Amino acid sequence: MAMNAQKNQHPQAASPWSLAQTPAYENWRATRLEQLAAAQGAGFVAVRNLANPSESERAELVRRCRTTNMALYQSDEDFADQEKLRDSLQAFSHAMGLQIAENHRSADPDGIVALRVTDAPAQRGYIPYSRKPMNWHTDGYYNPPEQKIRAMVLHCAVPAGDGGQNQFLDPELAYIRLRDQNPDHIAALMRPDAMTIPENIEPDGSVRPVSTGPVFAVESDGTLSMRYTARTRSILWNDTPATQAAAAALLSVLAANDPLMQTVTFAAGQGVLCNNVLHNRTGFDPDTTAASDRLVFRIRFHNRIKGS
């Protein structure tokens, strides 16, 4: 009877996210660091038919996303027809269990956003549509909690002539680095009012409302999600000393060029499938005066990659 009472007393005792459960965290931490180290140099998963990945290809993509939250892939198909590529990317996403595409202001009816240099009114002034570098962030950090971005696909159709390199870092690795420094950083960044993105008036006059929420959150399925931007404008951090210290510590982690970070300059046909990992992008084609031809397609989802 005492044994049963003890079993039921702490139903989440095995959760690595509980700051009170150090052994569970340490066991999970050791496994995760091993997985991330093993992924270094793993390269790209070759996907012969992007619209219909084989079972072995899909299994390897899921395995990588389960162990590191991301998988690099490449397709050697000739997609001179961009509409065919968009159709293939939709089918690829569906094959990975990603059925809920975000309704983004720049998305076409198929839910795909074309990231290219443009002065179109809806994109003018936004860094993803320029040659400027993009700082560390997770996608959709400005979304309300009920529209959280859990996964995304970035696919390079046309690479930049010079630059445009991406870095990727698993949010669970960021969690580890911060918790190892000071568990109070995690507690502060899990506050429901840790980070606020003020409202924004869109080019069409619509208003994106204020978005307030945590940086790290444990979802109902037991997985960790992250919502973050390293930008310094149009962002408000909770003004408690603990949150300010945690935000500064996280910025330092991202600036440290962690050895378990992945750095990639995508070629045409290459991309990343991920559970919305932290990422950045260097500037590109700095010496050109004309708009670059660089073209990356992005699809974002409200659910995680199935099986990861």
N, C-alpha and C positions, 0 to 999 in steps of 0.2 A: 504493500500500500504506500509506504514511504517512497519507494522507488517510482511508482506511478505519479505521485505528487511531484516528485523532483523532475520527472520527464515533462510534465505539463507546466511547470513553473516558468520555464524560459523557452517558449516555442520558437524564438528566433536566435537561440544561443549560438547556432553555427554560422550566423551571418557575418561575413568579413566586414560589413559596413558598420556594425555596432562598435562604437568606440570603447564600450565596456568589455568587449570580447577579444582580448589580445591574442590568445592562442589561435582562434579561428582566423584572425587577420594575418597572423604570421604564416600560417600554413598556406592560405590563399596567396599571400604576397610572394612566397618562394616559388610557387607554381607559376604565377603570372610572369615573374621576371625570367624564369626559365623559358617560357613560351615566347616572350618578346625577344630574348637573345637568340633563340633558335630561328626566329623569323628573319633575322638580319641576313641579307644576301640571298634570300629565297627567290627573289626575282618575280617574274610575271607568270600567272597562270595562262597558258595558251588556250583560248576559246575558239575552236574552229568555226562554229556557226553561232554568231552572237545572238541571233534570234532564237536559237534552240540549243543551249549548252547541253552537252552530254551529261549523263548521270555522274560520271567520274569527275568531269570538270566542275559540275555544280557542287559535288561533295567536297572537293578541294577548296573551292571558294568559301563554302560554309565553314569548313574546318578552320581556315585562316581567320575568318571573321569571328569565330567562337573564341579563338586563342589570342587574337590581337586586335579585334574589332575592325579589321580592314583587310582587303585583299587587292593586290595589284593584278590586272589582267591585260591581255593584249589579243587583238584579233587582226589577222592578216588579210581579212576580206577587203576588197576594193569598193569603197563606198563613195564613188564619184557622185552618186545621187544622194543628196542630203536627206530627202524625204524617206528613202529606203533606210538610211542609217537611223533616223528618228524612230521609224517603225521597229527596227531591230532592237534599239535601246529600250523601247517600251516592253517588247517581248522578253528581253533579257531580264529586266526588272521584275516582271511578273513571274518568271521562272525562279527567281530568288525569293518569292513570297512577298514582294513589295507591291501592294495593290492600292495603296492610298496616297496618291500624289498630291502635293501641296498646291493650293490655288494661289500662285504668286502673281503679282501685278505684271511681271514681265514674261510670264509663261504663255506659250501658245496653247490652243485648245487641247493639245495632247499632254499638257503638263510639263513640257520640256522648255527650259530657258537656254537661249543661245548667248553665251558669254563671249562677246566680241567688242572691240573698240567701236563706239558709236556715239553720235551726238543726238540721237533720237530723243524727243522730249521726255519720254518715260524713263530713260536711263541716264540722261545728262546729269553729270555731277556725282554719280555713284561710282565708287572705285572699281567694282568688278567689270565695269564697261569702259575702263581706261587702261593705259599702260603702266599706271602707278603700282607700287608694291602694296600688297594687302597684309595687314598685321594678323597675328594669331586670333583665331575665332572658331567657334562652332557655328554651323549654319542655322539660321532662324533664331538667333539669340534675342531678337526683338519681338518674337512671336509671343502671344499670350500662352499660359500654361496648357490650355486645352488644344492648342495647335502646335505642340512641341515637335520639332524635327528629330526623328530617331534614326534615320538612315538617309543615304544619298548615293548617287552615282555621278561621277565626273568623267567625261569621255572626251579625249582630245581628238578633234577632227583635223585641225590644222595647227601645228606648233608655231611658236614665235620664232622669228629669225635669230633672236639673241635674248636669252633670259627666259623668264616665265617659269622658274623652278619652284616646285612645291616642297614643303616639309609637312610631315604628318606625325602626330603624337597621340598615342592611345590615352583617352581621358583617365583610364584606370592607372596608367603610369603616372600621370600628373597627380592623381589621388595618393598614390604610394609615396611619391617624393615629398608631398606636403605633409602627409600623416607622419612620415618618418622624421621630418623636421619638428613638427609640433601638432599633436592631434587637435589642439584648439583651432588650428587653421581650418580643419575640416568642419568642425562644429560651426565656425563663423560663416563658412561658405555654404553651409546647408540651411542657414536662416532663410525663412520664406521672404524676407525683405532684403536679402544680401545685395542684389544688383537691380537697378532700375534703368530702363531705357525710356526717356521722355517721349511724348507723342511727337509724331512727325507728319507734316502736311505733304502729301504726295503731289507730283506734278499735275495730276488730274483734279486736284482740289480735295480729294478724299483724305481722311485723317486716320493715320495708324495710331491707335490709342497707346497710352502708357502701358508698359509691360514691366511688372515687378515680380521677382522670384528668386529662387536659390541658384547657385552655380552648380553644385552637386545635388542630385536627388536620387533616391532609391525608388524605382518604379514598382508598380503592383506585381510585376512578374519577377521581382527580386534583382533586376539588373540596375546598374548605375547609369544615369544619364548626366550630361553636362551641358550647361548653357553659359557661354562666355564670349567676351570680346576684349581684346587688349587696347581698343581705341580709348582715347582720352577725352574726346569731345562727344557730346550727346550721350553721356552715361553718368549715372549717379550711384556711388557705392554707399552702403549703409555707413553712417558716420561714427559708429562705435570703434574704439581703438583696435579691438580684436578683428573686426572685419577689414579695417584699413590695413592692418599688418598682414592678414591672410591674402588680400589682393596683391600687396607688394611682393609677398613670398611667391605667389603663383607667377607673377610677371618675371621674377628672377629664375624660376624653374624653366620657363619657356625660353629665356634668353641664354640658358646654360648650354645649349646644343647637346642635349642628352645623347649618350652613345646608343640608346635604344630608339632614337628618333629615326624616321625614314625620310630620305631626301631623294626626290625624283624630278627629272625633267622629261615630261611625257613626249613621246613621238606620236605621230599620227596612228590611230588605231589602239592606243593604250589608254588605260583609265584606272580608276579606283572605285571599288564597291566597299562601302563602310557604314558602320553604325555611328555616323556623324562624329568622327574623330576631330580633334583639334588640327587645324591646318593653316598655312599661310601661303603667300606667293610673292616671289621677287618681281620687281618691275621688268619690263621687257622692251626690246627694240628702242633703246633710249636715243639713238642717233637718227631715227627716221622722223620725217616731218609728216608723212602721210599716215593714215590709220593702218595699223597692223592687220594682217589677214588672220592672226591667231583666232581660232574658234574652238571653244570647249562647250560641250553640251552638259547641262546639269539637270538632274531630276531629284527632287526631295520628297521624302515620305514621312508619314506620322507613325509608322510601325518599324520595328527592327527587322533585319534580315532573318528569314525563317530558319530556325535551327541553330541560331547563333546566340 
